[in-house]
């Protein structure tokens, strides 16, 4: 997600760190019918599975989310991930 701010009278786009709880993210994925798929993706990597199960916060720009997005089971675009995180944060 990006924020538009004004610095010295000029617009500047800043990357905003999106975070949510694991529960929020998993509920949103469930609502989209993607939870089982993402569970399957996480299960392919032991470290990803540990993070997926035990993380206390999910960060949009984390290496974990990047790795989850570019997998062979179901790739996600940046726009899709941004939208999922934005909706999850509202839960």
N, C-alpha and C positions, 0 to 999 in steps of 0.2 A: 504494500500500500504506500502511497506517496502523499505528502502534504505540500501544498503550495504556500510559501511564505514570501514576504517581501523583505529584502535586505538592500539597504542603500537605494531604495526606490526601484529595485529590479526584482522581478519574480524569480524565485529559486525553488526548485523541486527537491524536497528532502525525502529520503526513504524513511518510513516509519516502521519501527519494529512492532510487528503484530504478535501478540501472545494471547493464549487462552489456557484454560485448564485442560488436562486430558479428557475429562468428562465432557466438557463443552464440545471439544473437537470430535469425540466419538459419537455424541448425540447428533451433531450436524451430519457426520458421515452416514449414520444410520438413517437419518431423514432423507438423504440423497440416494440411499440404496447402495452405498459404497463401503460400509463398514466391513463386511466380510472380505471384500477385495483388499482393503488396506491391511486387515489382519493377516491375510495370506501373504501380502508383500512383506510385512514385518517378520513373518515367520521364516523367510528365506535367509535371514542373516541373524545369527545369534545375538550380536550386540544391538541390532535394531529391535529385536524382540524384547530385550531387556529394557531398552529405552521406552518402547511402546507400552510395556506393562507397568513400569515403575516411575516414569517421569512425573514430576510434580508441576511442571509447566511445559507447554508446547510453544516453541518459538518459530515463527514463520521462516526466518532466515537462517535456521540452524542447518548444519550439514546433514543431520538426520532427515529433515524434511526434503532437502535437495536430493538426497539419495533415494528417498521414497518416491519422489516425483519422476525420476528417470530410471524406471525399472522395466523389465520385459513383460510383466504381467498386465499393467495398465499405466501408461504414462499420463502425467498431469501437466497441463500448461501452467505457466506462472499466473495467468489470469484466473484459472480454475482454483488454484491454491489460495490466491488472494481472496477470492469470493468465499471459499470455504471458511477461511480464518475470520473474515469479517462477519459472516453469519454466526459462526461459533461464538465469537466474542459477545454477541447479543443475547445468547442463551442464559 
